[in-house]
Amino acid sequence: MLDRFSWGRKLAQVSRLFFFKHDVLRSGTLRGDPKTIMRLYDFFAPVYDLLFPRIQTYTATANHIVTTLVQPGDQILDLGAGTGLLTVKMAVKASHVVAMDLHQAMLRRARDKALELGLDGRVNYSQGNATVLPFRDAVFNLVTSSFMEVYLTVPEKTQMLEEIHRVLAPGGRLIFMTGNGEVSNRYIKRHQWTRILERSLFTDIEFTDHYDVFRVIFARKAGRGNVLEPSLNRSSRDEREGA
Ligand SMILES: C[S@@+](CC[C@H](N)C(=O)[O-])C[C@H]1O[C@@H](n2cnc3c(N)ncnc32)[C@H](O)[C@@H]1O
């Protein structure tokens, strides 16, 4: 039997391996190549929930998104939903969530979680690439994504943003949870996000950083239709202080 300390060490080893594989993937010309991402997640799908969802600040940032930015009645598309960390939290509050991911085993885990929580009637699943969305125009009023776009090059991110813009209703919102590009070169920087979001016709762009390392990006498709006005202005200091 492993004691708590040995489990902690094992977890740290697996996390280091994840980031090593991750960075090898990102440093090559293969970045964004779906086959490589599939191979990475063939390996990590069985242990994924022992990694990110165990990081307290990660789930706190996801909780912050759900509490302050998701509205009852939202029709949501969650891109790169993975094992459903954000999907199931949002499904408790919103009308409906479509969880989309490249990897079937990750989506299967999301489905199992939704079933366990009795949320299956509120979630649908779509296996595919976030850069080519198989949905009609203007059918969602919120598109979310956490730690998926990191696999895409800047032109691929732009392609995804144009697709998101197409499937959002006028006034619809985009919320990304990602890493802080000002403290880690794994992620692109604020000014780069602003440029590609504006180029893809998004407005009201806001950034909030949480626990220094996480970044929440908010943007809106111009137009009327989204009457509720969630704000990103609550600071991560408030969050730490439990305000
Ligand atoms: C780091 S995990 C994040 C999962 C989940 N959003 C979370 O926060 O726990 C990244 C997920 O993005 C998916 N992914 C990567 N590239 C994708 C793409 N182009 N289209 C759809 N999903 C993609 C992977 O299969 C993986 O499940």
The ligand as an SDF file (V2000), in Angstrom:
LIG
                    3D

 27 29  0  0  0  0  0  0  0  0999 V2000
   -5.4010   19.9470  -21.0160 C   0  0  0  0  0  0  0  0  0  0  0  0
   -6.8700   19.1130  -21.5690 S   0  0  0  0  0  0  0  0  0  0  0  0
   -8.1310   20.1830  -20.8840 C   0  0  0  0  0  0  0  0  0  0  0  0
   -9.3960   19.4390  -20.6080 C   0  0  0  0  0  0  0  0  0  0  0  0
  -10.4470   20.2290  -19.8240 C   0  0  0  0  0  0  0  0  0  0  0  0
  -10.9000   21.3730  -20.5830 N   0  0  0  0  0  0  0  0  0  0  0  0
   -9.8990   20.6480  -18.4940 C   0  0  0  0  0  0  0  0  0  0  0  0
   -9.7080   21.8510  -18.2500 O   0  0  0  0  0  0  0  0  0  0  0  0
   -9.6350   19.7710  -17.6560 O   0  0  0  0  0  0  0  0  0  0  0  0
   -6.9130   19.5330  -23.2980 C   0  0  0  0  0  0  0  0  0  0  0  0
   -8.0190   18.8220  -24.0720 C   0  0  0  0  0  0  0  0  0  0  0  0
   -8.1180   19.4610  -25.3630 O   0  0  0  0  0  0  0  0  0  0  0  0
   -8.3420   18.4710  -26.3420 C   0  0  0  0  0  0  0  0  0  0  0  0
   -7.9240   19.0350  -27.6350 N   0  0  0  0  0  0  0  0  0  0  0  0
   -6.6750   19.3670  -28.0220 C   0  0  0  0  0  0  0  0  0  0  0  0
   -6.7020   19.9040  -29.2500 N   0  0  0  0  0  0  0  0  0  0  0  0
   -8.0030   19.9200  -29.6500 C   0  0  0  0  0  0  0  0  0  0  0  0
   -8.6750   20.3600  -30.8270 C   0  0  0  0  0  0  0  0  0  0  0  0
   -8.0090   20.8830  -31.8690 N   0  0  0  0  0  0  0  0  0  0  0  0
  -10.0060   20.2400  -30.8900 N   0  0  0  0  0  0  0  0  0  0  0  0
  -10.7100   19.6960  -29.8490 C   0  0  0  0  0  0  0  0  0  0  0  0
  -10.1280   19.2630  -28.7140 N   0  0  0  0  0  0  0  0  0  0  0  0
   -8.7870   19.3610  -28.6090 C   0  0  0  0  0  0  0  0  0  0  0  0
   -7.5330   17.2690  -25.8680 C   0  0  0  0  0  0  0  0  0  0  0  0
   -8.0020   16.0680  -26.4520 O   0  0  0  0  0  0  0  0  0  0  0  0
   -7.7540   17.3330  -24.3430 C   0  0  0  0  0  0  0  0  0  0  0  0
   -8.8680   16.5810  -23.9580 O   0  0  0  0  0  0  0  0  0  0  0  0
  1  2  1  0
  2  3  1  0
  2 10  1  0
  3  4  1  0
  4  5  1  0
  5  6  1  0
  5  7  1  0
  7  8  2  0
  7  9  1  0
 10 11  1  0
 11 12  1  0
 11 26  1  0
 12 13  1  0
 13 14  1  0
 13 24  1  0
 14 15  1  0
 14 23  1  0
 15 16  2  0
 16 17  1  0
 17 18  1  0
 17 23  2  0
 18 19  1  0
 18 20  2  0
 20 21  1  0
 21 22  2  0
 22 23  1  0
 24 25  1  0
 24 26  1  0
 26 27  1  0
M  CHG  2   2   1   9  -1
M  END
$$$$
